[in-house]
Amino acid sequence: MEDMGNEEKEFLKLLGYRVRDFRKAHGISQERLAELAGVHPTYISNIENAKANASIGIFRRMAISLDVPLPQLIDINQAKVERDDLMMALMKIRSLSEKEQKIFLATIKGLLTGIKK
């Protein structure tokens, strides 16, 4: 993969983010996703870190394993929007005072606790 252009590297990176984000949202490990998709755990790690150029068949198996439609899993435009939104939110949080940041974090922790129940 050394001869890959920057555009292809960015594409694989965004696909890897999508896999990682959906995997974490489902609360499963790389090992479990690998088991469900019928691949080696190292392969999942390589996909998530843009070190492997997986076939569409592998992405289909991961999508089925994650109970996500394949088009949603590989929608890199959505991934970019979500990451851009996240970066904007982080910039706003960083601009808060220390006291405001603590209040924000306490609020988020409370929300997450409520969601997980």
Backbone as a printed PyTorch tensor [residue, N CA C, xyz], in Angstrom:
tensor([[[  0.8170,  -1.1960,   0.0000],
         [  0.0000,   0.0000,   0.0000],
         [  0.8600,   1.2580,   0.0000]],

        [[  2.1260,   1.1160,  -0.2110],
         [  3.0250,   2.2610,  -0.2050],
         [  2.7850,   3.2070,  -1.3700]],

        [[  2.2660,   2.7080,  -2.5020],
         [  2.0820,   3.5370,  -3.6760],
         [  0.7250,   4.2430,  -3.7030]],

        [[ -0.0130,   4.1750,  -2.6180],
         [ -1.3100,   4.8220,  -2.5380],
         [ -1.1790,   6.3330,  -2.5460]],

        [[ -2.0910,   6.9890,  -3.2370],
         [ -2.1270,   8.4340,  -3.2110],
         [ -2.7750,   8.9300,  -1.9360]],

        [[ -2.6180,  10.2040,  -1.6670],
         [ -3.1920,  10.7940,  -0.4550],
         [ -4.7070,  10.6680,  -0.4190]],

        [[ -5.3430,  10.7980,  -1.5820],
         [ -6.8010,  10.7010,  -1.6410],
         [ -7.2760,   9.3090,  -1.2190]],

        [[ -6.5920,   8.2840,  -1.6970],
         [ -6.9670,   6.9210,  -1.3300],
         [ -6.6790,   6.6540,   0.1460]],

        [[ -5.5810,   7.1740,   0.6580],
         [ -5.2670,   7.0160,   2.0850],
         [ -6.3560,   7.6590,   2.9370]],

        [[ -6.7930,   8.8480,   2.5430],
         [ -7.8530,   9.5440,   3.2820],
         [ -9.1560,   8.7540,   3.2200]],

        [[ -9.4490,   8.1860,   2.0640],
         [-10.6420,   7.3620,   1.8850],
         [-10.6150,   6.1650,   2.8380]],

        [[ -9.4970,   5.4530,   2.8740],
         [ -9.3700,   4.2960,   3.7620],
         [ -9.4340,   4.7090,   5.2280]],

        [[ -8.8880,   5.8600,   5.5400],
         [ -8.9220,   6.3710,   6.9130],
         [-10.3710,   6.6320,   7.3450]],

        [[-11.1540,   7.2640,   6.4590],
         [-12.5540,   7.5420,   6.7740],
         [-13.3620,   6.2540,   6.9070]],

        [[-13.0940,   5.2780,   6.0470],
         [-13.7660,   3.9800,   6.1790],
         [-13.4160,   3.3270,   7.5150]],

        [[-12.1540,   3.4130,   7.8870],
         [-11.7230,   2.8630,   9.1690],
         [-12.4150,   3.5300,  10.3410]],

        [[-12.5720,   4.8620,  10.2620],
         [-13.2950,   5.5880,  11.3110],
         [-14.7310,   5.0840,  11.4120]],

        [[-15.3590,   4.8560,  10.2530],
         [-16.7460,   4.3840,  10.2540],
         [-16.8430,   3.0350,  10.9650]],

        [[-15.9650,   2.1190,  10.6100],
         [-15.9960,   0.7920,  11.2360],
         [-15.7910,   0.9270,  12.7410]],

        [[-14.7710,   1.6790,  13.1470],
         [-14.4820,   1.8530,  14.5690],
         [-15.6690,   2.4980,  15.3000]],

        [[-16.2330,   3.5470,  14.7130],
         [-17.3420,   4.2480,  15.3640],
         [-18.5490,   3.3330,  15.5550]],

        [[-18.9130,   2.5770,  14.5220],
         [-20.0500,   1.6620,  14.6530],
         [-19.7320,   0.5290,  15.6210]],

        [[-18.5150,   0.0190,  15.5730],
         [-18.1300,  -1.0640,  16.4900],
         [-18.2330,  -0.5960,  17.9350]],

        [[-17.6780,   0.5800,  18.2050],
         [-17.7220,   1.1050,  19.5770],
         [-19.1470,   1.4390,  19.9980]],

        [[-19.9470,   1.9590,  19.0660],
         [-21.3430,   2.2690,  19.3840],
         [-22.1130,   1.0100,  19.7710]],

        [[-21.7130,  -0.1240,  19.2240],
         [-22.3470,  -1.3960,  19.5640],
         [-21.6880,  -2.0670,  20.7650]],

        [[-20.6340,  -1.4470,  21.2780],
         [-19.9800,  -1.9580,  22.4800],
         [-19.2820,  -3.2880,  22.2870]],

        [[-18.7370,  -3.5160,  21.0910],
         [-18.0330,  -4.7770,  20.8810],
         [-16.5600,  -4.5190,  20.5730]],

        [[-15.7650,  -5.4940,  20.9100],
         [-14.3190,  -5.3930,  20.7040],
         [-13.9650,  -5.7280,  19.2550]],

        [[-12.7360,  -5.3980,  18.8920],
         [-12.2390,  -5.7880,  17.5720],
         [-12.2610,  -7.3070,  17.4380]],

        [[-11.9160,  -7.9830,  18.5170],
         [-11.8850,  -9.4430,  18.5010],
         [-13.2720, -10.0190,  18.2220]],

        [[-14.2840,  -9.4490,  18.8680],
         [-15.6550,  -9.9450,  18.6740],
         [-16.1410,  -9.6520,  17.2550]],

        [[-15.8640,  -8.4550,  16.7510],
         [-16.2630,  -8.1320,  15.3780],
         [-15.5680,  -9.0750,  14.4000]],

        [[-14.2970,  -9.3380,  14.6410],
         [-13.5540, -10.2540,  13.7730],
         [-14.1980, -11.6390,  13.7780]],

        [[-14.5640, -12.0970,  14.9640],
         [-15.2090, -13.4070,  15.0910],
         [-16.5280, -13.4310,  14.3170]],

        [[-17.3360, -12.3950,  14.4980],
         [-18.6330, -12.3280,  13.8200],
         [-18.4910, -12.2340,  12.3030]],

        [[-17.4730, -11.5040,  11.8510],
         [-17.2720, -11.2870,  10.4130],
         [-16.4130, -12.3700,   9.7630]],

        [[-15.8400, -13.2510,  10.5740],
         [-15.0420, -14.3420,  10.0330],
         [-13.6740, -13.9310,   9.5310]],

        [[-13.0720, -12.9600,  10.2260],
         [-11.7160, -12.5230,   9.8590],
         [-10.8470, -12.5050,  11.1140]],

        [[ -9.5620, -12.2920,  10.9370],
         [ -8.6250, -12.2310,  12.0570],
         [ -8.7400, -10.8580,  12.7340]],

        [[ -8.6270, -10.7910,  14.0660],
         [ -8.6990,  -9.5020,  14.7670],
         [ -7.7000,  -8.4650,  14.2490]],

        [[ -6.5330,  -8.9180,  13.8460],
         [ -5.5380,  -7.9870,  13.3100],
         [ -6.0600,  -7.3020,  12.0510]],

        [[ -6.8630,  -8.0340,  11.2810],
         [ -7.4190,  -7.4660,  10.0520],
         [ -8.3820,  -6.3250,  10.3780]],

        [[ -9.1960,  -6.4990,  11.4100],
         [-10.1060,  -5.4280,  11.8390],
         [ -9.2900,  -4.2150,  12.2630]],

        [[ -8.2510,  -4.4350,  13.0410],
         [ -7.3720,  -3.3400,  13.4620],
         [ -6.7680,  -2.6390,  12.2530]],

        [[ -6.3160,  -3.4180,  11.2890],
         [ -5.7170,  -2.8320,  10.0890],
         [ -6.7310,  -2.0190,   9.2840]],

        [[ -7.9750,  -2.4850,   9.2180],
         [ -9.0180,  -1.7220,   8.5250],
         [ -9.2620,  -0.4090,   9.2570]],

        [[ -9.4050,  -0.4830,  10.5780],
         [ -9.6850,   0.7180,  11.3640],
         [ -8.5480,   1.7290,  11.3080]],

        [[ -7.3360,   1.2580,  11.0820],
         [ -6.1680,   2.1420,  11.0320],
         [ -5.6760,   2.4120,   9.6140]],

        [[ -6.5270,   2.1330,   8.6310],
         [ -6.2430,   2.4010,   7.2120],
         [ -4.9850,   1.6910,   6.7190]],

        [[ -4.7290,   0.5100,   7.2700],
         [ -3.5640,  -0.2660,   6.8420],
         [ -3.9660,  -1.4420,   5.9560]],

        [[ -5.2770,  -1.6190,   5.7600],
         [ -5.7730,  -2.6960,   4.9060],
         [ -6.8460,  -2.1440,   3.9850]],

        [[ -6.8430,  -2.6150,   2.7670],
         [ -7.8410,  -2.2260,   1.7770],
         [ -8.7790,  -3.4170,   1.6170]],

        [[ -9.7850,  -3.4840,   2.4790],
         [-10.6820,  -4.6390,   2.5290],
         [-11.6140,  -4.6680,   1.3220]],

        [[-12.0370,  -5.8600,   0.9750],
         [-12.9860,  -6.0260,  -0.1290],
         [-14.3830,  -5.6050,   0.3200]],

        [[-15.2430,  -5.3770,  -0.6560],
         [-16.6260,  -5.0220,  -0.3420],
         [-17.3060,  -6.1760,   0.3910]],

        [[-16.8730,  -7.4090,   0.1070],
         [-17.4180,  -8.5670,   0.8100],
         [-17.1240,  -8.5250,   2.3010]],

        [[-15.9330,  -8.1020,   2.6550],
         [-15.5690,  -7.9740,   4.0770],
         [-16.4080,  -6.8760,   4.7220]],

        [[-16.5650,  -5.7480,   4.0240],
         [-17.3970,  -4.6730,   4.5750],
         [-18.8430,  -5.1320,   4.7360]],

        [[-19.3300,  -5.9530,   3.8080],
         [-20.6890,  -6.4840,   3.9160],
         [-20.8140,  -7.3570,   5.1600]],

        [[-19.8310,  -8.2320,   5.3940],
         [-19.8690,  -9.1000,   6.5780],
         [-19.7880,  -8.2890,   7.8650]],

        [[-18.9690,  -7.2300,   7.8610],
         [-18.8950,  -6.3770,   9.0540],
         [-20.2180,  -5.6550,   9.2690]],

        [[-20.8340,  -5.1740,   8.1890],
         [-22.1200,  -4.4800,   8.3000],
         [-23.1760,  -5.4070,   8.8920]],

        [[-23.2330,  -6.6330,   8.4040],
         [-24.1820,  -7.6120,   8.9430],
         [-23.8890,  -7.8610,  10.4190]],

        [[-22.6260,  -8.0130,  10.7590],
         [-22.2200,  -8.2640,  12.1470],
         [-22.5800,  -7.1030,  13.0630]],

        [[-22.5380,  -5.8870,  12.5230],
         [-22.8420,  -4.6880,  13.3100],
         [-24.3150,  -4.2930,  13.2170]],

        [[-25.0930,  -5.0680,  12.4570],
         [-26.5130,  -4.7820,  12.2420],
         [-26.7170,  -3.3620,  11.7010]],

        [[-25.9090,  -3.0370,  10.6970],
         [-25.9360,  -1.7230,  10.0570],
         [-26.0460,  -1.9550,   8.5500]],

        [[-26.9070,  -1.2070,   7.8590],
         [-26.9440,  -1.3550,   6.4030],
         [-25.5740,  -1.0220,   5.7990]],

        [[-25.1440,  -1.8100,   4.8360],
         [-23.8400,  -1.5960,   4.2100],
         [-23.6600,  -0.1600,   3.7120]],

        [[-24.6470,   0.4280,   3.0120],
         [-24.4420,   1.8110,   2.5470],
         [-24.1710,   2.7950,   3.6900]],

        [[-24.7860,   2.5490,   4.8390],
         [-24.5560,   3.4250,   5.9890],
         [-23.1420,   3.2420,   6.5400]],

        [[-22.6710,   2.0080,   6.5740],
         [-21.3280,   1.7410,   7.0900],
         [-20.2600,   2.4030,   6.2350]],

        [[-20.4350,   2.3950,   4.9300],
         [-19.3860,   2.9110,   4.0440],
         [-19.6430,   4.3390,   3.5700]],

        [[-20.5990,   5.0350,   4.1810],
         [-20.9090,   6.4190,   3.7910],
         [-19.8670,   7.3670,   4.3760]],

        [[-18.7710,   7.5540,   3.6600],
         [-17.6810,   8.3830,   4.1790],
         [-18.0360,   9.8610,   4.2020]],

        [[-18.9830,  10.2880,   3.3680],
         [-19.3980,  11.6920,   3.4170],
         [-20.0420,  11.9980,   4.7580]],

        [[-20.8510,  11.0710,   5.2440],
         [-21.4620,  11.2360,   6.5560],
         [-20.3930,  11.2250,   7.6400]],

        [[-19.3880,  10.3770,   7.4880],
         [-18.3030,  10.3090,   8.4720],
         [-17.5890,  11.6430,   8.5640]],

        [[-17.3360,  12.2770,   7.4230],
         [-16.6350,  13.5580,   7.4140],
         [-17.4810,  14.6250,   8.0910]],

        [[-18.7790,  14.6310,   7.8000],
         [-19.6720,  15.6090,   8.4200],
         [-19.6900,  15.4180,   9.9290]],

        [[-19.8200,  14.1690,  10.3690],
         [-19.8620,  13.8940,  11.8010],
         [-18.5600,  14.3160,  12.4760]],

        [[-17.4310,  14.0290,  11.8580],
         [-16.1400,  14.4060,  12.4340],
         [-15.9710,  15.9200,  12.4410]],

        [[-16.4130,  16.5850,  11.3830],
         [-16.3350,  18.0490,  11.3450],
         [-17.2000,  18.6580,  12.4440]],

        [[-18.4100,  18.1200,  12.6250],
         [-19.2980,  18.6000,  13.6880],
         [-18.6670,  18.3830,  15.0570]],

        [[-18.0510,  17.2330,  15.2320],
         [-17.3910,  16.9240,  16.4990],
         [-16.2450,  17.8880,  16.7670]],

        [[-15.4560,  18.1710,  15.7440],
         [-14.3330,  19.1030,  15.9050],
         [-14.8330,  20.5000,  16.2680]],

        [[-15.9220,  20.9410,  15.6440],
         [-16.4890,  22.2530,  15.9650],
         [-16.9670,  22.2800,  17.4190]],

        [[-17.6200,  21.2080,  17.8490],
         [-18.0920,  21.1380,  19.2320],
         [-16.9180,  21.1610,  20.2030]],

        [[-15.8550,  20.4300,  19.8880],
         [-14.6770,  20.4180,  20.7620],
         [-14.0330,  21.7950,  20.8570]],

        [[-13.9970,  22.5050,  19.7500],
         [-13.4320,  23.8590,  19.7730],
         [-14.2530,  24.7660,  20.6910]],

        [[-15.5780,  24.6200,  20.6310],
         [-16.4460,  25.4290,  21.4940],
         [-16.2360,  25.0630,  22.9640]],

        [[-16.0970,  23.7730,  23.2430],
         [-15.8770,  23.3210,  24.6180],
         [-14.5540,  23.8570,  25.1510]],

        [[-13.5260,  23.8260,  24.3160],
         [-12.2150,  24.3310,  24.7380],
         [-12.2460,  25.8250,  25.0330]],

        [[-13.1650,  26.5430,  24.4220],
         [-13.2340,  27.9880,  24.6510],
         [-13.9610,  28.3340,  25.9540]],

        [[-14.5830,  27.3370,  26.5900],
         [-15.2680,  27.5740,  27.8590],
         [-14.2530,  27.7440,  28.9840]],

        [[-14.6910,  28.4060,  30.0410],
         [-13.8290,  28.5100,  31.2210],
         [-13.7090,  27.1290,  31.8630]],

        [[-12.7540,  26.9770,  32.7570],
         [-12.5650,  25.6860,  33.4260],
         [-13.8300,  25.2780,  34.1760]],

        [[-14.4530,  26.2320,  34.8290],
         [-15.6830,  25.9550,  35.5750],
         [-16.7860,  25.4880,  34.6210]],

        [[-16.9280,  26.1710,  33.4940],
         [-17.9480,  25.7940,  32.5130],
         [-17.6640,  24.4130,  31.9220]],

        [[-16.3840,  24.1030,  31.7060],
         [-16.0200,  22.7860,  31.1820],
         [-16.3970,  21.6890,  32.1740]],

        [[-16.1820,  21.9420,  33.4690],
         [-16.5400,  20.9520,  34.4900],
         [-18.0480,  20.7280,  34.5200]],

        [[-18.8140,  21.8050,  34.4050],
         [-20.2760,  21.6940,  34.3690],
         [-20.7060,  20.9000,  33.1360]],

        [[-20.0920,  21.2140,  32.0070],
         [-20.4060,  20.5180,  30.7570],
         [-20.1350,  19.0230,  30.8950]],

        [[-18.9590,  18.6690,  31.4110],
         [-18.6030,  17.2560,  31.5640],
         [-19.5390,  16.5300,  32.5220]],

        [[-19.9120,  17.1850,  33.6180],
         [-20.8390,  16.5650,  34.5650],
         [-22.1930,  16.3160,  33.8950]],

        [[-22.6250,  17.2600,  33.0810],
         [-23.8910,  17.1170,  32.3620],
         [-23.8330,  15.9500,  31.3820]],

        [[-22.7520,  15.8710,  30.6210],
         [-22.5900,  14.7850,  29.6460],
         [-22.5460,  13.4340,  30.3500]],

        [[-21.8120,  13.3500,  31.4590],
         [-21.7360,  12.0870,  32.2030],
         [-23.1200,  11.6720,  32.6840]],

        [[-23.9040,  12.6420,  33.1490],
         [-25.2650,  12.3480,  33.5840],
         [-26.1360,  11.8500,  32.4400]],

        [[-26.0140,  12.4910,  31.2910],
         [-26.7710,  12.0590,  30.1150],
         [-26.3910,  10.6430,  29.7000]],

        [[-25.1000,  10.3610,  29.6860],
         [-24.6410,   9.0310,  29.2920],
         [-25.1190,   7.9640,  30.2670]],

        [[-25.1180,   8.2890,  31.5430],
         [-25.6130,   7.3490,  32.5450],
         [-27.0890,   7.0550,  32.2960]],

        [[-27.8560,   8.1080,  32.0030],
         [-29.2780,   7.9360,  31.7190],
         [-29.5380,   7.1290,  30.4640]],

        [[-28.7170,   7.3110,  29.4570],
         [-28.8830,   6.5920,  28.1900],
         [-28.5840,   5.1120,  28.3610]],

        [[-27.5920,   4.7790,  29.1740],
         [-27.1630,   3.3870,  29.3290],
         [-28.1140,   2.5680,  30.1870]],

        [[-29.0670,   3.2080,  30.8710],
         [-29.9990,   2.4700,  31.7400],
         [-31.0710,   1.7960,  30.9440]]])
